């Protein structure tokens, strides 16, 4: 199982890098690369949690570390879809409300 997680993390990093270095990258390409980076981070933190669990929790700070980042996948995907479908998509201050569940879970944990 560890090998699959490491492959998925490396694949997300490579795809995000390819999108960032693309010529004439649009806003949707940048948002998708952030989504890939977020996926890589979530998978990497989950891998650290698995290793921590296997070794008897030598690092208790790693418990539930990836849980809040799962809540960022929905807004990131929404931003990506909106950047593809809206003619002139721009970030607004109201969009910060999408990150409220993430912020609440970070403070709770």
C-alpha positions in Angstrom: 0.0 0.0 0.0 2.9 2.3 0.7 4.2 2.1 -2.8 0.8 3.1 -4.3 0.6 6.2 -2.1 4.2 7.2 -3.0 3.4 6.7 -6.7 0.2 8.8 -6.4 2.1 11.6 -4.6 4.8 11.7 -7.2 2.3 11.6 -10.0 0.4 14.6 -8.5 3.6 16.6 -8.1 4.7 15.9 -11.7 1.3 16.8 -13.2 1.2 20.0 -11.2 4.6 20.9 -12.3 3.8 20.3 -15.9 0.8 22.5 -15.7 2.7 25.3 -14.1 5.5 25.3 -16.7 3.1 25.1 -19.6 3.3 28.0 -22.1 0.4 30.3 -22.1 -1.0 28.9 -18.8 -4.4 30.1 -18.0 -6.0 30.7 -14.6 -7.7 27.3 -14.8 -4.3 25.6 -15.4 -2.9 27.3 -12.3 -5.9 26.3 -10.2 -5.7 22.7 -11.4 -2.0 22.6 -10.5 -2.9 23.9 -7.0 -5.5 21.1 -6.8 -2.8 18.5 -7.7 -0.4 20.0 -5.1 -3.3 19.8 -2.6 -3.9 16.1 -3.5 -0.2 15.4 -3.1 -0.1 17.1 0.3 -3.2 15.2 1.5 -1.8 11.9 0.4 1.6 12.6 1.8 0.1 13.5 5.2 -2.0 10.4 5.1 1.1 8.3 4.4 2.8 9.9 7.4 -0.2 9.0 9.5 -0.1 5.4 8.3 3.6 5.1 9.1 3.0 6.7 12.5 0.2 4.2 13.3 2.4 1.2 12.3 5.2 2.3 14.6 3.0 2.8 17.7 2.5 6.6 17.4 6.0 7.9 18.1 4.9 11.3 16.8 1.5 12.1 18.2 1.4 15.4 16.3 0.8 13.5 13.1 -2.5 12.1 14.3 -5.4 13.5 12.1 -3.0 15.8 10.3 -4.5 15.1 6.8 -8.1 15.4 7.9 -8.5 19.2 7.5 -6.9 19.2 4.1 -9.5 16.9 2.7 -12.0 19.7 3.2 -10.0 21.9 0.7 -10.6 19.5 -2.2 -14.2 20.6 -2.7 -13.5 24.4 -3.0 -10.4 23.7 -5.2 -12.5 21.7 -7.6 -15.3 24.3 -7.5 -12.7 27.1 -8.3 -11.4 25.0 -11.2 -14.8 24.4 -12.7 -15.8 28.0 -12.3 -12.6 29.1 -14.0 -13.5 26.9 -16.9 -17.2 27.8 -17.2 -17.4 31.5 -16.3 -16.3 33.9 -18.9 -14.5 36.3 -16.6 -13.8 34.4 -13.4 -12.2 36.4 -10.6 -11.7 35.7 -7.0 -14.0 37.6 -4.7 -13.8 38.2 -1.0 -17.0 36.3 -0.6 -15.3 33.1 -1.8 -13.3 33.0 1.5 -16.5 31.4 3.0 -15.6 28.2 1.1 -12.6 27.8 3.4 -14.6 28.1 6.6 -15.0 24.3 7.2 -11.2 23.9 6.8 -10.5 26.7 9.2 -13.0 25.4 11.8 -11.6 21.8 11.7 -8.0 23.2 12.0 -9.0 25.0 15.2 -11.0 22.0 16.5 -8.1 19.6 16.0 
